Amino acid sequence: MSLMDNLLGILRVRVKRGVNLAVRDVSSSDPYVVLKLGRQKLKTRVVKKNVNPQWEEDLTFTVTDPDLPLNLIVYDHDFFSKDDKMGDAEIDLKPYIEALRMELSGLPEGTIIATINPNRKNCLAEESYVRWINDRIVQSICLRLRNVERGEVEIELQWIDLPGSKGL
């Protein structure tokens, strides 16, 4: 069995920015984000001396199991010691995958397909919307980081169908 036999598609995660992240150096931090999906692990670049970093980076994952959560961890890059953890969050991909499985097309630009409310079980800082944008289904997410005194990270999910893959 090849990867294509189990591959559902590609998940593109745009890591947009961090907001009011924790200070881990003298007066600032050098943050970067690590995303994990199953055994895949990708990271953004380090933004030096900034607790409100702008990454605007796209990280892409192959998806074989739609039930796996996407894990996000923010670190402070340190030159001479181990990098400090600056919080984490878990993203449930199921609401997004459910919207993709509706096989929608031709909706008016900006149509809201689903709304996910913040609750004790998710890391949402505010309502998250799955929308129809540029003929694609996109989910914008603002995450409140856990295990830290403060900080949020904004990301966006986008799906890419691959010819020859199993699909959703």
Salt bridges, closest charged atoms under 4 A:
GLU56 OE1 - ARG14 NH1 3.92
GLU57 OE2 - ARG45 NE 3.27
ASP58 OD1 - ARG14 NE 2.81
ASP83 OD2 - HIS77 ND1 3.77
ASP88 OD2 - ARG146 NH2 2.83
ASP92 OD1 - LYS94 NZ 3.77
GLU149 OE2 - ARG24 NH1 2.94
GLU152 OE2 - ARG144 NH2 3.77
GLU154 OE1 - ARG17 NE 3.04
GLU156 OE2 - LYS16 NZ 3.65
